[in-house]
Amino acid sequence: MEQDYSAEASQSLPLSQNTFSVLWDNIINNPDTMTTSDWGSDENIDAILFSDQPLPQYFDLGPAVTPQDGAAPQTPTVPVTTDYPGEYGFGLTFQKTGCAKSVTSTFSEQLNKLYCQLAKTTPIEVIVSKEPPLGALVRATAVYKKTEHVADVVRRCPHHQNEDAAEHRSHLIRIEGSQRAVYYEDPNTKRHSVTVPYEPPQLGSHHTTVLLSYMCNSSCMGGMNRRPILTILTLETTDGNVLGRRCFEARICACPGRDRKTEEENSSKQKSGKQPKKRSNPTLPESTDCNKKTKSASSAEDDEVFTLRVRGRQNFEMLKKINDALELQDKLGKNKSVVKTEIPMPSSGKRVMKVDERSDSE
């Protein structure tokens, strides 16, 4: 019936205000839908529309959408940190920047570890063997490496949080260069993660670049506090099903190149059985015998004569004056030093008196 009324009205009248009034009258007076008695007077209509109660059943609004429908899939209590390329051959590559002091980020393949500066963009290349399903996401999550800290949530320190005005200022990892990045906090574990839609490689390229940045140093008090962290990158569907996983360690520091070089050298020495060099405090000599040996060795070296060949008369005269001055200083020092010799005491009789010493009778 409703379709017949609409068709007759559209054929009889052009599209105008009169057309709408005819359609409205037909719908209101149509017994299959509702009658004017259902609404009542104008005062009742206003009361129904502006009240806090739900509208009558005449409007089919469909099933209600709860906030949980758009929430992120729940993450496990202890995330898996093993690599899993999966069916789509999910993998990561990093740009080779070396160990120069000026680099802002560098990756060590030997240690599977990323070194980067605070709030500096780190490009990560995502590689797949075949095209993932439509709507696939790339998710980045940070977890602590050691078992005694793995249950804790990786957050930024309070100092850096207070300096930031963003809504997700407590998140350590951010994705730069994309307005489609979404930040999540798991309702059960409270872990933080950030997702970005997977983009297929551009023409002439075989990888997709994701720009990550870490917003806190590894040494920040109240945050990571020198606890090592792992970064987990996963390829997921919109339902949260994991298609691939890659994991690497991350260190956020002031000089990534220096720290990478130092840790690689220490790792190589540990594998070869050599202990890494450590700063040792100077210790005092254990006995006076060592002092005597060093003194005798130094005196023997002082008496030894060396020959120095000098090019140029002027240079020779200058060095000769320096040598003469040093020898004169040694002689004056020896003359000033008075050697005290102890006078042997007699076995019997009177005691030998020393200079400026009075006798007992005086």
FENWO-V385932 format. One record per pair of residues at least 12 apart in sequence whose C-alpha atoms are under 10 Angstrom apart, sorted by sequence separation. I is the first residue (numbers start at 1). GAP is how many residues later the second one is. D is the distance in whole Angstrom. If there is no record, write none. Layout:
BEGIN
i:I gap:GAP d:D
i:I gap:GAP d:D
END
This chain:
BEGIN
i:9 gap:12 d:10
i:10 gap:12 d:9
i:94 gap:12 d:8
i:95 gap:12 d:8
i:96 gap:12 d:9
i:103 gap:12 d:10
i:104 gap:12 d:6
i:105 gap:12 d:6
i:126 gap:12 d:9
i:142 gap:12 d:6
i:143 gap:12 d:10
i:158 gap:12 d:8
i:171 gap:12 d:8
i:182 gap:12 d:6
i:183 gap:12 d:7
i:198 gap:12 d:9
i:233 gap:12 d:6
i:234 gap:12 d:6
i:6 gap:13 d:9
i:9 gap:13 d:7
i:10 gap:13 d:9
i:94 gap:13 d:7
i:96 gap:13 d:10
i:103 gap:13 d:8
i:104 gap:13 d:6
i:105 gap:13 d:10
i:141 gap:13 d:9
i:142 gap:13 d:9
i:156 gap:13 d:8
i:157 gap:13 d:8
i:171 gap:13 d:9
i:181 gap:13 d:7
i:182 gap:13 d:5
i:183 gap:13 d:9
i:232 gap:13 d:7
i:233 gap:13 d:5
i:234 gap:13 d:9
i:263 gap:13 d:10
i:6 gap:14 d:10
i:8 gap:14 d:10
i:9 gap:14 d:7
i:93 gap:14 d:9
i:94 gap:14 d:9
i:103 gap:14 d:9
i:104 gap:14 d:9
i:155 gap:14 d:9
i:156 gap:14 d:5
i:157 gap:14 d:10
i:168 gap:14 d:10
i:171 gap:14 d:9
i:181 gap:14 d:6
i:182 gap:14 d:7
i:196 gap:14 d:9
i:232 gap:14 d:6
i:233 gap:14 d:6
i:262 gap:14 d:10
i:8 gap:15 d:10
i:94 gap:15 d:9
i:104 gap:15 d:10
i:105 gap:15 d:8
i:107 gap:15 d:10
i:155 gap:15 d:6
i:156 gap:15 d:6
i:157 gap:15 d:9
i:168 gap:15 d:7
i:180 gap:15 d:8
i:181 gap:15 d:5
i:182 gap:15 d:9
i:231 gap:15 d:8
i:232 gap:15 d:5
i:233 gap:15 d:9
i:6 gap:16 d:9
i:7 gap:16 d:10
i:93 gap:16 d:10
i:99 gap:16 d:10
i:104 gap:16 d:7
i:105 gap:16 d:8
i:106 gap:16 d:9
i:154 gap:16 d:9
i:155 gap:16 d:6
i:156 gap:16 d:5
i:167 gap:16 d:9
i:168 gap:16 d:9
i:180 gap:16 d:6
i:181 gap:16 d:8
i:231 gap:16 d:6
i:232 gap:16 d:7
i:5 gap:17 d:9
i:6 gap:17 d:6
i:9 gap:17 d:9
i:39 gap:17 d:10
i:104 gap:17 d:8
i:105 gap:17 d:6
i:154 gap:17 d:8
i:155 gap:17 d:6
i:156 gap:17 d:9
i:168 gap:17 d:10
i:179 gap:17 d:9
i:180 gap:17 d:7
i:230 gap:17 d:7
i:231 gap:17 d:6
i:232 gap:17 d:9
i:5 gap:18 d:7
i:6 gap:18 d:10
i:38 gap:18 d:10
i:104 gap:18 d:8
i:105 gap:18 d:9
i:154 gap:18 d:7
i:155 gap:18 d:9
i:178 gap:18 d:8
i:230 gap:18 d:6
i:231 gap:18 d:6
i:154 gap:19 d:10
i:173 gap:19 d:8
i:174 gap:19 d:9
i:175 gap:19 d:7
i:178 gap:19 d:9
i:229 gap:19 d:9
i:230 gap:19 d:4
i:231 gap:19 d:7
i:5 gap:20 d:10
i:6 gap:20 d:8
i:38 gap:20 d:10
i:94 gap:20 d:9
i:171 gap:20 d:9
i:172 gap:20 d:8
i:173 gap:20 d:8
i:174 gap:20 d:7
i:175 gap:20 d:8
i:176 gap:20 d:10
i:229 gap:20 d:6
i:230 gap:20 d:6
i:2 gap:21 d:9
i:5 gap:21 d:7
i:6 gap:21 d:9
i:171 gap:21 d:6
i:172 gap:21 d:9
i:173 gap:21 d:7
i:174 gap:21 d:9
i:175 gap:21 d:8
i:228 gap:21 d:7
i:229 gap:21 d:6
i:230 gap:21 d:9
i:5 gap:22 d:8
i:170 gap:22 d:9
i:171 gap:22 d:8
i:172 gap:22 d:10
i:228 gap:22 d:7
i:229 gap:22 d:7
i:171 gap:23 d:9
i:228 gap:23 d:7
i:229 gap:23 d:10
i:2 gap:24 d:8
i:34 gap:24 d:8
i:168 gap:24 d:10
i:227 gap:24 d:9
i:228 gap:24 d:10
i:1 gap:25 d:10
i:2 gap:25 d:7
i:5 gap:25 d:9
i:33 gap:25 d:8
i:226 gap:25 d:9
i:1 gap:26 d:9
i:168 gap:26 d:10
i:226 gap:26 d:10
i:95 gap:27 d:9
i:2 gap:28 d:8
i:94 gap:28 d:9
i:95 gap:28 d:7
i:1 gap:29 d:8
i:2 gap:29 d:10
i:94 gap:29 d:7
i:95 gap:29 d:8
i:142 gap:29 d:9
i:1 gap:30 d:9
i:2 gap:30 d:8
i:93 gap:30 d:9
i:94 gap:30 d:6
i:95 gap:30 d:8
i:141 gap:30 d:10
i:142 gap:30 d:8
i:1 gap:31 d:8
i:2 gap:31 d:9
i:93 gap:31 d:6
i:94 gap:31 d:6
i:141 gap:31 d:9
i:142 gap:31 d:7
i:1 gap:32 d:10
i:92 gap:32 d:7
i:93 gap:32 d:5
i:94 gap:32 d:9
i:141 gap:32 d:7
i:178 gap:32 d:9
i:218 gap:32 d:9
i:219 gap:32 d:9
i:220 gap:32 d:10
i:92 gap:33 d:6
i:93 gap:33 d:7
i:140 gap:33 d:7
i:141 gap:33 d:10
i:177 gap:33 d:9
i:178 gap:33 d:9
i:218 gap:33 d:6
i:219 gap:33 d:8
i:220 gap:33 d:10
i:91 gap:34 d:8
i:92 gap:34 d:5
i:93 gap:34 d:8
i:140 gap:34 d:9
i:176 gap:34 d:8
i:177 gap:34 d:7
i:217 gap:34 d:8
i:218 gap:34 d:5
i:219 gap:34 d:8
i:91 gap:35 d:6
i:92 gap:35 d:6
i:140 gap:35 d:9
i:175 gap:35 d:7
i:176 gap:35 d:5
i:177 gap:35 d:9
i:217 gap:35 d:5
i:218 gap:35 d:7
i:90 gap:36 d:7
i:91 gap:36 d:5
i:92 gap:36 d:9
i:139 gap:36 d:10
i:153 gap:36 d:8
i:154 gap:36 d:10
i:155 gap:36 d:9
i:175 gap:36 d:6
i:176 gap:36 d:6
i:214 gap:36 d:9
i:216 gap:36 d:7
i:217 gap:36 d:6
i:218 gap:36 d:10
i:90 gap:37 d:6
i:91 gap:37 d:6
i:152 gap:37 d:9
i:153 gap:37 d:7
i:154 gap:37 d:7
i:155 gap:37 d:8
i:174 gap:37 d:8
i:175 gap:37 d:5
i:176 gap:37 d:7
i:198 gap:37 d:8
i:214 gap:37 d:9
i:215 gap:37 d:9
i:216 gap:37 d:9
i:217 gap:37 d:8
i:89 gap:38 d:7
i:90 gap:38 d:5
i:91 gap:38 d:9
i:151 gap:38 d:9
i:152 gap:38 d:9
i:153 gap:38 d:6
i:154 gap:38 d:8
i:174 gap:38 d:6
i:175 gap:38 d:6
i:195 gap:38 d:10
i:197 gap:38 d:10
i:198 gap:38 d:9
i:214 gap:38 d:7
i:88 gap:39 d:9
i:89 gap:39 d:5
i:90 gap:39 d:7
i:152 gap:39 d:8
i:153 gap:39 d:8
i:173 gap:39 d:7
i:174 gap:39 d:5
i:175 gap:39 d:9
i:193 gap:39 d:10
i:194 gap:39 d:10
i:195 gap:39 d:9
i:197 gap:39 d:10
i:198 gap:39 d:10
i:213 gap:39 d:10
i:88 gap:40 d:6
i:89 gap:40 d:5
i:90 gap:40 d:9
i:151 gap:40 d:10
i:173 gap:40 d:6
i:174 gap:40 d:7
i:193 gap:40 d:10
i:195 gap:40 d:10
i:197 gap:40 d:10
i:87 gap:41 d:9
i:88 gap:41 d:5
i:89 gap:41 d:7
i:172 gap:41 d:8
i:173 gap:41 d:5
i:174 gap:41 d:8
i:195 gap:41 d:9
i:197 gap:41 d:9
i:85 gap:42 d:10
i:86 gap:42 d:10
i:87 gap:42 d:8
i:88 gap:42 d:5
i:89 gap:42 d:10
i:90 gap:42 d:10
i:139 gap:42 d:10
i:172 gap:42 d:6
i:173 gap:42 d:6
i:85 gap:43 d:9
i:86 gap:43 d:10
i:87 gap:43 d:9
i:88 gap:43 d:7
i:89 gap:43 d:10
i:138 gap:43 d:10
i:139 gap:43 d:9
i:140 gap:43 d:10
i:141 gap:43 d:10
i:171 gap:43 d:9
i:172 gap:43 d:5
i:173 gap:43 d:9
i:85 gap:44 d:9
i:88 gap:44 d:7
i:137 gap:44 d:10
i:139 gap:44 d:10
i:171 gap:44 d:8
i:172 gap:44 d:6
i:87 gap:45 d:9
i:88 gap:45 d:10
i:139 gap:45 d:10
i:170 gap:45 d:9
i:171 gap:45 d:9
i:172 gap:45 d:10
i:169 gap:46 d:9
i:170 gap:46 d:10
i:143 gap:48 d:8
i:142 gap:49 d:8
i:143 gap:49 d:9
i:141 gap:50 d:8
i:142 gap:50 d:7
i:141 gap:51 d:6
i:142 gap:51 d:7
i:164 gap:51 d:10
i:172 gap:51 d:9
i:123 gap:52 d:10
i:140 gap:52 d:9
i:141 gap:52 d:5
i:142 gap:52 d:10
i:172 gap:52 d:10
i:119 gap:53 d:10
i:121 gap:53 d:9
i:122 gap:53 d:10
i:123 gap:53 d:10
i:140 gap:53 d:6
i:141 gap:53 d:7
i:119 gap:54 d:9
i:121 gap:54 d:9
i:122 gap:54 d:9
i:139 gap:54 d:7
i:140 gap:54 d:5
i:141 gap:54 d:9
i:161 gap:54 d:9
i:119 gap:55 d:9
i:121 gap:55 d:7
i:139 gap:55 d:6
i:140 gap:55 d:6
i:160 gap:55 d:8
i:161 gap:55 d:9
i:120 gap:56 d:10
i:121 gap:56 d:10
i:138 gap:56 d:8
i:139 gap:56 d:4
i:140 gap:56 d:9
i:160 gap:56 d:7
i:137 gap:57 d:10
i:138 gap:57 d:5
i:139 gap:57 d:7
i:159 gap:57 d:9
i:160 gap:57 d:9
i:137 gap:58 d:6
i:138 gap:58 d:5
i:139 gap:58 d:9
i:156 gap:58 d:9
i:157 gap:58 d:9
i:158 gap:58 d:10
i:173 gap:58 d:9
i:136 gap:59 d:10
i:137 gap:59 d:6
i:138 gap:59 d:6
i:139 gap:59 d:10
i:156 gap:59 d:7
i:157 gap:59 d:7
i:136 gap:60 d:9
i:137 gap:60 d:4
i:138 gap:60 d:6
i:155 gap:60 d:10
i:156 gap:60 d:6
i:157 gap:60 d:9
i:160 gap:60 d:9
i:136 gap:61 d:6
i:137 gap:61 d:5
i:138 gap:61 d:9
i:155 gap:61 d:9
i:156 gap:61 d:9
i:157 gap:61 d:10
i:159 gap:61 d:9
i:79 gap:62 d:9
i:81 gap:62 d:9
i:135 gap:62 d:7
i:136 gap:62 d:6
i:137 gap:62 d:9
i:156 gap:62 d:10
i:157 gap:62 d:10
i:158 gap:62 d:9
i:159 gap:62 d:9
i:79 gap:63 d:10
i:80 gap:63 d:10
i:134 gap:63 d:10
i:135 gap:63 d:7
i:136 gap:63 d:9
i:157 gap:63 d:6
i:158 gap:63 d:9
i:159 gap:63 d:8
i:160 gap:63 d:9
i:79 gap:64 d:8
i:81 gap:64 d:9
i:134 gap:64 d:9
i:135 gap:64 d:9
i:156 gap:64 d:8
i:157 gap:64 d:7
i:158 gap:64 d:7
i:159 gap:64 d:9
i:78 gap:65 d:9
i:133 gap:65 d:10
i:134 gap:65 d:10
i:156 gap:65 d:10
i:157 gap:65 d:5
i:158 gap:65 d:7
i:132 gap:66 d:9
i:156 gap:66 d:8
i:157 gap:66 d:4
i:131 gap:67 d:10
i:132 gap:67 d:10
i:155 gap:67 d:9
i:156 gap:67 d:5
i:157 gap:67 d:7
i:131 gap:68 d:10
i:132 gap:68 d:9
i:155 gap:68 d:6
i:156 gap:68 d:7
i:157 gap:68 d:9
i:78 gap:69 d:10
i:131 gap:69 d:7
i:154 gap:69 d:7
i:155 gap:69 d:7
i:130 gap:70 d:10
i:131 gap:70 d:10
i:153 gap:70 d:10
i:154 gap:70 d:7
i:79 gap:71 d:9
i:153 gap:71 d:10
i:78 gap:72 d:7
i:79 gap:72 d:10
i:126 gap:72 d:9
i:128 gap:72 d:9
i:138 gap:72 d:9
i:140 gap:72 d:9
i:152 gap:72 d:10
i:77 gap:73 d:9
i:78 gap:73 d:7
i:126 gap:73 d:10
i:127 gap:73 d:10
i:128 gap:73 d:10
i:154 gap:73 d:10
i:77 gap:74 d:7
i:78 gap:74 d:10
i:126 gap:74 d:10
i:127 gap:74 d:9
i:126 gap:75 d:9
i:154 gap:75 d:8
i:154 gap:76 d:10
i:129 gap:77 d:9
i:128 gap:78 d:8
i:129 gap:78 d:10
i:149 gap:78 d:8
i:127 gap:79 d:7
i:128 gap:79 d:8
i:149 gap:79 d:9
i:150 gap:79 d:9
i:126 gap:80 d:9
i:127 gap:80 d:5
i:128 gap:80 d:9
i:144 gap:80 d:8
i:149 gap:80 d:9
i:150 gap:80 d:10
i:125 gap:81 d:9
i:126 gap:81 d:5
i:127 gap:81 d:7
i:146 gap:81 d:8
i:125 gap:82 d:6
i:126 gap:82 d:5
i:127 gap:82 d:9
i:145 gap:82 d:8
i:146 gap:82 d:7
i:124 gap:83 d:10
i:125 gap:83 d:5
i:126 gap:83 d:6
i:144 gap:83 d:7
i:145 gap:83 d:6
i:146 gap:83 d:8
i:124 gap:84 d:8
i:125 gap:84 d:4
i:126 gap:84 d:7
i:144 gap:84 d:6
i:145 gap:84 d:5
i:146 gap:84 d:9
i:123 gap:85 d:10
i:124 gap:85 d:6
i:125 gap:85 d:6
i:143 gap:85 d:9
i:144 gap:85 d:4
i:145 gap:85 d:6
i:123 gap:86 d:6
i:124 gap:86 d:5
i:125 gap:86 d:9
i:143 gap:86 d:6
i:144 gap:86 d:6
i:145 gap:86 d:9
i:122 gap:87 d:10
i:123 gap:87 d:6
i:124 gap:87 d:6
i:142 gap:87 d:7
i:143 gap:87 d:5
i:144 gap:87 d:9
i:122 gap:88 d:8
i:123 gap:88 d:5
i:124 gap:88 d:7
i:142 gap:88 d:6
i:143 gap:88 d:7
i:121 gap:89 d:10
i:122 gap:89 d:6
i:123 gap:89 d:6
i:141 gap:89 d:8
i:142 gap:89 d:5
i:143 gap:89 d:8
i:121 gap:90 d:6
i:122 gap:90 d:5
i:123 gap:90 d:9
i:141 gap:90 d:6
i:142 gap:90 d:6
i:120 gap:91 d:10
i:121 gap:91 d:6
i:122 gap:91 d:6
i:140 gap:91 d:7
i:141 gap:91 d:5
i:142 gap:91 d:9
i:120 gap:92 d:8
i:121 gap:92 d:5
i:122 gap:92 d:9
i:140 gap:92 d:6
i:141 gap:92 d:7
i:119 gap:93 d:9
i:120 gap:93 d:6
i:121 gap:93 d:8
i:139 gap:93 d:8
i:140 gap:93 d:5
i:141 gap:93 d:9
i:119 gap:94 d:5
i:120 gap:94 d:7
i:139 gap:94 d:6
i:140 gap:94 d:7
i:118 gap:95 d:8
i:119 gap:95 d:5
i:120 gap:95 d:8
i:138 gap:95 d:7
i:139 gap:95 d:5
i:140 gap:95 d:9
i:117 gap:96 d:9
i:118 gap:96 d:6
i:119 gap:96 d:5
i:138 gap:96 d:6
i:139 gap:96 d:7
i:116 gap:97 d:9
i:117 gap:97 d:8
i:118 gap:97 d:6
i:119 gap:97 d:7
i:137 gap:97 d:8
i:138 gap:97 d:5
i:139 gap:97 d:7
i:116 gap:98 d:8
i:117 gap:98 d:9
i:118 gap:98 d:6
i:119 gap:98 d:9
i:137 gap:98 d:6
i:138 gap:98 d:6
i:117 gap:99 d:9
i:118 gap:99 d:6
i:136 gap:99 d:7
i:137 gap:99 d:5
i:138 gap:99 d:9
i:117 gap:100 d:8
i:118 gap:100 d:9
i:136 gap:100 d:6
i:137 gap:100 d:6
i:116 gap:101 d:9
i:117 gap:101 d:10
i:135 gap:101 d:9
i:136 gap:101 d:5
i:137 gap:101 d:7
i:139 gap:101 d:10
i:135 gap:102 d:7
i:136 gap:102 d:6
i:137 gap:102 d:10
i:132 gap:103 d:9
i:133 gap:103 d:9
i:134 gap:103 d:8
i:135 gap:103 d:6
i:136 gap:103 d:9
i:137 gap:103 d:9
i:139 gap:103 d:10
i:145 gap:103 d:10
i:132 gap:104 d:9
i:133 gap:104 d:7
i:134 gap:104 d:9
i:135 gap:104 d:10
i:136 gap:104 d:9
i:138 gap:104 d:10
i:145 gap:104 d:8
i:132 gap:105 d:9
i:133 gap:105 d:9
i:136 gap:105 d:10
i:137 gap:105 d:10
i:138 gap:105 d:10
i:142 gap:105 d:10
i:144 gap:105 d:9
i:145 gap:105 d:10
i:136 gap:106 d:10
i:137 gap:106 d:10
i:138 gap:106 d:10
i:139 gap:106 d:9
i:140 gap:106 d:10
i:141 gap:106 d:10
i:142 gap:106 d:10
i:143 gap:106 d:10
i:126 gap:107 d:10
i:128 gap:107 d:10
i:136 gap:107 d:9
i:138 gap:107 d:10
i:140 gap:107 d:10
i:142 gap:107 d:9
i:142 gap:108 d:9
i:126 gap:109 d:10
i:72 gap:110 d:10
i:75 gap:110 d:10
i:76 gap:110 d:10
i:133 gap:110 d:10
i:72 gap:111 d:9
i:73 gap:111 d:9
i:74 gap:111 d:9
i:75 gap:111 d:7
i:77 gap:111 d:8
i:78 gap:111 d:9
i:132 gap:111 d:8
i:72 gap:112 d:7
i:74 gap:112 d:6
i:75 gap:112 d:9
i:76 gap:112 d:9
i:77 gap:112 d:6
i:71 gap:113 d:8
i:72 gap:113 d:8
i:73 gap:113 d:8
i:74 gap:113 d:8
i:75 gap:113 d:8
i:76 gap:113 d:8
i:77 gap:113 d:10
i:71 gap:114 d:9
i:72 gap:114 d:7
i:73 gap:114 d:10
i:74 gap:114 d:8
i:75 gap:114 d:7
i:77 gap:114 d:9
i:93 gap:114 d:9
i:71 gap:115 d:9
i:72 gap:115 d:9
i:74 gap:115 d:8
i:75 gap:115 d:9
i:76 gap:115 d:10
i:92 gap:115 d:9
i:94 gap:115 d:10
i:71 gap:116 d:9
i:74 gap:116 d:10
i:75 gap:116 d:8
i:91 gap:116 d:10
i:92 gap:116 d:10
i:93 gap:116 d:9
i:114 gap:116 d:10
i:128 gap:116 d:9
i:74 gap:117 d:10
i:75 gap:117 d:10
i:92 gap:117 d:10
i:113 gap:117 d:9
i:114 gap:117 d:9
i:75 gap:118 d:10
i:113 gap:118 d:10
i:72 gap:121 d:9
i:72 gap:122 d:10
i:72 gap:123 d:10
i:120 gap:132 d:10
i:118 gap:133 d:10
i:119 gap:133 d:9
i:113 gap:134 d:9
i:114 gap:134 d:7
i:115 gap:134 d:9
i:116 gap:134 d:8
i:117 gap:134 d:8
i:118 gap:134 d:6
i:112 gap:135 d:9
i:113 gap:135 d:6
i:114 gap:135 d:6
i:115 gap:135 d:6
i:116 gap:135 d:7
i:117 gap:135 d:5
i:118 gap:135 d:7
i:112 gap:136 d:6
i:113 gap:136 d:5
i:114 gap:136 d:5
i:115 gap:136 d:5
i:116 gap:136 d:5
i:117 gap:136 d:5
i:118 gap:136 d:7
i:111 gap:137 d:9
i:112 gap:137 d:6
i:113 gap:137 d:6
i:114 gap:137 d:6
i:115 gap:137 d:6
i:116 gap:137 d:6
i:117 gap:137 d:6
i:111 gap:138 d:8
i:112 gap:138 d:9
i:113 gap:138 d:7
i:114 gap:138 d:8
i:115 gap:138 d:7
i:116 gap:138 d:8
i:117 gap:138 d:7
i:109 gap:139 d:10
i:115 gap:139 d:9
i:116 gap:139 d:8
i:117 gap:139 d:7
i:115 gap:140 d:8
i:116 gap:140 d:5
i:92 gap:141 d:9
i:107 gap:141 d:10
i:108 gap:141 d:10
i:115 gap:141 d:5
i:116 gap:141 d:9
i:91 gap:142 d:9
i:107 gap:142 d:10
i:114 gap:142 d:9
i:115 gap:142 d:7
i:90 gap:143 d:10
i:91 gap:143 d:10
i:107 gap:143 d:9
i:115 gap:143 d:10
i:116 gap:143 d:10
i:90 gap:144 d:8
i:91 gap:144 d:10
i:115 gap:144 d:8
i:116 gap:144 d:10
i:90 gap:145 d:7
i:115 gap:145 d:7
i:105 gap:146 d:10
i:114 gap:146 d:9
i:88 gap:147 d:9
i:105 gap:147 d:9
i:113 gap:147 d:9
i:104 gap:148 d:10
i:105 gap:148 d:10
i:81 gap:149 d:8
i:83 gap:149 d:9
i:85 gap:149 d:10
i:86 gap:149 d:9
i:104 gap:149 d:9
i:107 gap:149 d:9
i:108 gap:149 d:10
i:111 gap:149 d:9
i:81 gap:150 d:9
i:82 gap:150 d:9
i:83 gap:150 d:10
i:84 gap:150 d:9
i:85 gap:150 d:9
i:104 gap:150 d:9
i:105 gap:150 d:9
i:106 gap:150 d:7
i:107 gap:150 d:9
i:81 gap:151 d:7
i:83 gap:151 d:10
i:104 gap:151 d:8
i:105 gap:151 d:6
i:106 gap:151 d:7
i:80 gap:152 d:9
i:81 gap:152 d:10
i:103 gap:152 d:8
i:104 gap:152 d:7
i:105 gap:152 d:8
i:108 gap:152 d:7
i:111 gap:152 d:9
i:79 gap:153 d:9
i:90 gap:153 d:8
i:91 gap:153 d:8
i:92 gap:153 d:10
i:101 gap:153 d:10
i:102 gap:153 d:8
i:103 gap:153 d:7
i:104 gap:153 d:8
i:107 gap:153 d:8
i:108 gap:153 d:9
i:111 gap:153 d:7
i:89 gap:154 d:9
i:90 gap:154 d:5
i:91 gap:154 d:8
i:92 gap:154 d:7
i:101 gap:154 d:6
i:102 gap:154 d:9
i:103 gap:154 d:6
i:106 gap:154 d:8
i:110 gap:154 d:7
i:88 gap:155 d:7
i:89 gap:155 d:7
i:90 gap:155 d:7
i:91 gap:155 d:7
i:92 gap:155 d:9
i:100 gap:155 d:9
i:101 gap:155 d:7
i:102 gap:155 d:8
i:103 gap:155 d:10
i:105 gap:155 d:10
i:108 gap:155 d:10
i:109 gap:155 d:10
i:86 gap:156 d:9
i:87 gap:156 d:7
i:88 gap:156 d:7
i:89 gap:156 d:10
i:90 gap:156 d:8
i:91 gap:156 d:10
i:92 gap:156 d:10
i:99 gap:156 d:10
i:100 gap:156 d:8
i:101 gap:156 d:5
i:102 gap:156 d:10
i:108 gap:156 d:8
i:111 gap:156 d:8
i:86 gap:157 d:6
i:87 gap:157 d:8
i:99 gap:157 d:8
i:100 gap:157 d:5
i:101 gap:157 d:6
i:110 gap:157 d:9
i:84 gap:158 d:9
i:85 gap:158 d:8
i:86 gap:158 d:5
i:98 gap:158 d:10
i:99 gap:158 d:4
i:100 gap:158 d:7
i:101 gap:158 d:9
i:110 gap:158 d:9
i:84 gap:159 d:8
i:85 gap:159 d:5
i:86 gap:159 d:8
i:98 gap:159 d:7
i:99 gap:159 d:7
i:84 gap:160 d:5
i:85 gap:160 d:6
i:97 gap:160 d:9
i:99 gap:160 d:9
i:100 gap:160 d:10
i:83 gap:161 d:8
i:84 gap:161 d:5
i:85 gap:161 d:7
i:99 gap:161 d:7
i:100 gap:161 d:9
i:83 gap:162 d:5
i:84 gap:162 d:6
i:98 gap:162 d:9
i:99 gap:162 d:6
i:82 gap:163 d:8
i:83 gap:163 d:5
i:84 gap:163 d:9
i:98 gap:163 d:9
i:99 gap:163 d:10
i:81 gap:164 d:8
i:82 gap:164 d:7
i:83 gap:164 d:6
i:73 gap:165 d:9
i:75 gap:165 d:9
i:80 gap:165 d:9
i:81 gap:165 d:8
i:82 gap:165 d:7
i:83 gap:165 d:9
i:72 gap:166 d:9
i:73 gap:166 d:7
i:74 gap:166 d:8
i:80 gap:166 d:10
i:81 gap:166 d:6
i:82 gap:166 d:9
i:72 gap:167 d:9
i:73 gap:167 d:5
i:80 gap:167 d:9
i:81 gap:167 d:8
i:72 gap:168 d:8
i:73 gap:168 d:9
END
